[in-house]
Amino acid sequence: MDVLMPRSLEEALAQKAARPEAIAIAGGTDLMVELNSRHLRPAAMIDLTHVPELRQRRADSAEVFLGAGVTFARILRDFVAIDLLAQAARTVGSPQIRARGTLGGNLGTASPAGDALPVLAVYGAEVVLRAGSQTRALPWDEFLVGPKRTAIHADELIVGVRWRPRRHIGLFSKVGPRNAMAIAVANLAAVIDEDAHEVRVALGSVGPTVLRARDAEAFASNAMQDAGVWDEAGAPLRPGVIEQFGALVADAARPIDDVRGTAVYRCHACRVLGARALAWLLQQRLLAEAA
């Protein structure tokens, strides 16, 4: 196996163009498991650890950009203001895994259980890809096409992700066999978007890829509109809204039975996570207004 070690993005792109079969590796927290178990034996790898451009972060009123090489530990340390992503980063593996694992790795691996992916879905993020001098950006749902499958071309590298910042309150929650160092049986990211007057919910580990609960989103957004909650945080929702929202979140799931949980349990988890998320977000919104 050849291991290529570029020191700049341009050098990495040139190596990828010359060796499109080469697999990109950064933290390696997923890829090395495949290599060690001999499920994968690539002819070449491109080690992106020393490419500084992939660790960049930019933020202004129009756009937030995070490079593919940003680790979960750095998100927790330096980017706490991106609150929802920091919540998800806190649940990733152990401190050692968080120190190595990257945002780009979550995207490239495209596991339905990737903890950062539901967050990127509710942010409406785009994945920025580059091949040579050509750059393109794909919405998250066009980039993730199936379990561990993406729309990336053989000569492309993931440069980072970007999204439009909005005023929001967000929550990430996760169900697993234990409180730490566990792959999600189900995970959920939810936001109340104050600018768009909408609720957004995304689910992980309960389908072939990350899923948006569109019916639940529309239901909650309309219920808040009907109750006047967008104008007055303390306005009461009609009875049963939170429970119905949880049921609609569960309806969006498309789970399977596997070693970590049954489909029935995953749907139940989504129902509970959804209802709790909406109740918590409404409470936090009320507290924020009172403050």
N, C-alpha and C positions, 0 to 999 in steps of 0.2 A: 504494500500500500504506500502511495506517495502522500506526504503531508506537506502542503504548501502553506507558507506563513507570511502573508502580505503585511506591509506596514502602513498602507494607505488604502483608501477606498478605490482609487484608480488602479492600483496594483492588484487588488482583489478582483476587480471587474475584468481586468485583462486576463488574469489566471482563470476565471470562470468562463470567459469567452474561449480560451484555448483548451480548457478541460471541462466542457459542460456536464460531463458525467460526475465530476467531483461534488461531494456533499459538503455543504457549509456546516461548520461547527463553531460554537462560541462557548457557552457553559458546558455543554455536553451532558446535562443531567438526564436527558431522555436518550440521546443518541448513543452514549456509552453503554447504556443498558442493553441496547440492541446489538452493539458490537461485542460486548462481553458474553452475551448469550449465543453469539454466532448466528443471529437472525439476519444480520446485515454484514456484508463484507465489501465495501466500496473499493474501487480501484484507486481513488484519491479523495483526500479531504482538504478543504481550505479552512485553516484556523483563523477566525476573524477576531480573536482576542485582542490583537494589537492594532486594530483599525480604529483610530480615534474618532473618525467621522460618525461611526455607528453608536457612539456614546453621547452624542449631542442632544441637547434639549432646547427648544425655543418656545416661547409663549408670548402672545400679545392678545389684544382684544378680538382679533380675527381668527387666530389659529393656535392650537397647541400641537407641537411636534415632539415626539420622543423617538430617539434612535433605537434601532433593533438591538444594539448591544447594551442598552441600559439594563442593569440587573434589578431583581426584586429588592435586594438589600438597599440599593441606591434609591429606589422609589420610596422605600420606607424612611430613609435617612434625609433625602434632599427634596422630595416631591410630595410631602405630606399634604400640601395644598390641593393636590389632585386626590381628593379624599376617597373617592370610591375605588380608585386603582390602588391606593395605599391599603385600604381595607382588604382587598383581594390579595395583595402582595404579602400581607401579614399571615395569611393562611397557607402559603406555599411552603411545603416541606419543612426542613430544619433550617437553622441559621446558616449552616454550610451550603445547603441547596440554594437558599435565597442569595447567598453571596456569589454563586456561580450562574444560576439560572437567569435567562434574559427574556425580555419581552418578545424579541424576534424568535427565540427558541419556542415559546408557546405558540406563536403563529406558524412557524415552519413545521413543527410537529403536528399541529392541527388535531390534537386529541380532543374529542368532545368534552373531556373533563378538564381541559386547561382553564385554570382559575382566572386568568386575565381576560379570556375571550368574551364572557358575558358582559364584562365592563365595557370593552371596546364596542360591543354590539349596542348597548344602551347609549353610549356616546355617539353612535353613528359614525364610527371611525373609518378612515380609509387606510389601506395598506399601501405604502409607497415602495415600488419596485424599480430596480434599475438594471439595465443591460448595456454595457458600453456607455455611450453618451445619451442613451434614450431612457427617459423616466416615464413611468405610468403609475397611476393610482387606481386601485380597485376598492369599491366598498367592501366592508368586511364579509358580507353575505355572498359576494361574488368571488372573493378570494378563497373562502372556506367552502369547498364543494362536497365534502363527505368525510367519513371517519379517516383521519390521517391523510387526507388528500386536499391539495390546494390547486389554484389556477396559475401558480408560478411557472414560468418557462424555464427550460433547462439552462439557459445562459443568464438568468436573472438572479439577483440577490435581493433580500428584503432589506431595505434601507431604514425603514421606521414606520410609524403610524402617525396620523394626524386627524384632528377633529376640530370642530368649531366649539369654542367654550360657551357655555350657557349658565345662567343662574339656576342652580338646582340643589336639591337635597337628595343624597343617595345612600343606598345600603347594599352591601354584599353579604350574603349568608351562604352557608355550606353545611351539608349533612355528610358525615363520614363515619366509619366504624370507630373512630376515636377523635379526640379534640385536636390533635396535632399530627403532622407527618402522615397524612392519609390522603389518598386520591378520593375525590368527591364521588359519593353516590348520587348526589344532586347538588347543584349550586345555582344561585340566583343573584342577579344584579337588578336593582330597581331604582328609578329616579322619578322625582316630581320636578318637571321642568317648568320653572316660573316664567320663562320667556315665551315658550311655545304653548303654555297652558295644557300640558299633556303629561300623562304617566307613561313610562316606558319600562318594560320588563324583558329580561333575557334569561334563558335557562341553559345550563350546561350539564353534561353527563346524563341526559335523558332523551337523547336523539342521536342521529348520525353526525350532527354537528350542532353548533350553538343555535338555539331557536328563540325568536321573538314571540312573545305571547300577544299577538295582535288584537284578538278579541278582548282579552282582559284589559289591555291598554285603552282601547276605545271605550269600554264599559266604565272604567274608573275615571277617565278624563271627562266623559259626559256626566257621570254621577256627581263629580265635583262641580261641574258647570251648573247643573240643575240645582244643586244645594247652595250655590253662591260661595263655595269654598275658595275659589280663586280670588275673590274680592275680600273675603273675611275668613281668616284661617280657622276661627272658632265655630263657624257655621256647621251644624250637625248634618252628616249624611243620613239619608233615609235608612231605616233598619234593614239589615241583611246585605248591605253593599259589600262590606269587607269579606263576608263569608262567600258571597257570589263571585267576588274577584278571585279569591283563592281557588274556587272550583274552576273558573275559566283559565287560570294559570295552569292547573293540572291538566285541563283539556288540551292545552298546547303541547304537552309532553308526548314524545313518541319513544318510550323507553323499551329496553329489552331486559330479559333476565340474564345476569352474569354472576361471576363469583362474588361481586361486591354487593349485590342486591337484586331483588326481583322487580319486575315492571310494576307490579301492584304497589310495592313499597315506595318506589320512586314517584309514582303519581301521588300517593298520599303525602310524601315529603314536599312535593311541589305545592300541593294545596295548603299545607301548613306554612311553608316558607312564604308563599304569596300573601296569605292573609296577614301574617305577622309583619311582613315588610310594609304593606300599605298602612296598617295601624301605626307602626313605628314612625314612618315618614310623616304621616299626618300630625302625630304628636310632636315630632321635632320641628315641623313647620310652625305649629302653634307656639312652641317655646321660643323659636326664633323671632316671631312677630312680637311676643311679649317682651323680649329683651330689647 
